[in-house]
Amino acid sequence: MLAKSAQDRARREDFGDTAVWRYSSTPDAKSLLLVHGFRGDHHGLEAIAGALPDFEVFIPDLPGYGKTPPFSGEHNLENYGRWLVELYRQLPQDVAVLGHSFGSLVVSKALELELPTENVILLNPISTRSEDQEDLANKAARWFYRFTEKTGAAGSLLLRSPLIVRGMSMVMATSKNLKLRSFIHSQHARFFSSYTSDKVAWEGFRAASGGNVMDHIEHFPLETLLVAGEVDSIAPLRGQIELKSKLPQARLEVIPGVGHLTHYEKPLEVAALVRDFAVSN
């Protein structure tokens, strides 16, 4: 399994307070920094690292998730963007940066704050602002996070409820492969509630639902790769096409038959696109 392959060559190398996993490779290999999405941690992107054995890959836990302590202030895009700029400056030179989902918002904000990279990959980028969408899934998510924030201990339990997490996982998964779906559900069960406090999750949701990578497109580098899922309900394809129209220098690749979980369902396809992009730039 690709995730197991990544774990076999990983070692933790913290940078300041940030817990970072380094998946080492051959000498002089190209380097990648992968930024995970909302409510996850580094485990979510390990299959991509496992599919890139010829690269040196760094995956941090976002502040407030996994092994990285939370911010003393609010968990908003401004603070996440500043965190990423500072982390990046401690890594080897010429590191390409990939952001998945919420991670795409963090990367985009960091670009506005002068993240010094010339190569950016946005995987399932958030190009449609969730708080502006009136479909059932988005309305239900907004209601759920508002409700859990207002209901004290009961809301806290509901936020971490295994049944709720399984429901979210079932909605996002598009694969018909039962073994793969079981793996996705087990990953979400183990790591989707790894945030350090309810405050982190509530503030992160507000940042995620109010964000749009198009707010920062004037700061995108010439070398930008956009990778979309054809049937993504969280980051719909129409938004990716609009994003590409506003970024004529970018390259848009659409992976057919998959939704928001490209990192779990199509890691080989994602890795092939990343490799081609990174090698050619």
Phi, psi and omega in degrees: 000141186298319180297320178294321177300319178294315182299326181295335181244018182265147167219147181275129178225095184288145174242104188063230179275354185273125175279122183233134174257128181249122180257096190284162184214201181291156177302146177067017178289152174293150184250145178228141172246120182252131183245118187281176185264187184297134175071001178259193170213197187299335183302328185297334183254009183293329179295325177292317176300321179293333179273001179235061183293344180268009178241156168265119187243134175246129174231110175273157163277128176301148176307128182095359182230152177058235184261003181264127181294159182286167171292154171285335178259204184284148178269072181247175184294328178301311182290321177295322179297316179295321176301316183293320177300315181295317179298314183303321183291348178264355182267170176303160180292157172059048178267126172283149185240129175243132174237128178256129174054243177304327176300331177292327176291320178296314180297316182297317177295321179296325177298320176298329181268020173073042169301120189275060175237149178254359184227115184233135176236124177247117183258120187049054183295147179278093182250007175229116185293120185300319184292348178265355184268139183248016175288164186299317184297314181292319178296320179294320180296316179297316178299316184299312183289324175295317182296313182294330180288334184267352190247023170059224185299321179297319178295323178297316178296319180294322180301323182261004185304127177303326179292320178294316179299318178295320178298316176301316181297319180293324179292320184281328183288135179244344183295143175267356179286113186296324179294318178293318178299321178297320178296315180300313181297321180293323178296315178295321179298323184278324193237353186283349176240035182273008178292153188278340178202160177299326179304318179300315182292315182294315179293322177296322178295318178298319178295318182291315185286337180265357185265158177205126182299338180292346176293345189233014190296336180292348181258000182289142178286168179299324182266094181227131176246128175251128179239119185242153170266133186302323185244034180289120179271341180273320176236079189302149183301326180301324178291325179292322178293320177295319178301315179298322181296334179266355178233073184301337180280347184277162175245128179251126175240129180250124178269117186290149171070018181227155181256234188276346186259046178302327183292335176264318189273331184224049184296327179294319179293318178297314181299321179297319178293318179296314180300312181300317180293313184291323181289328183275355182239000000 
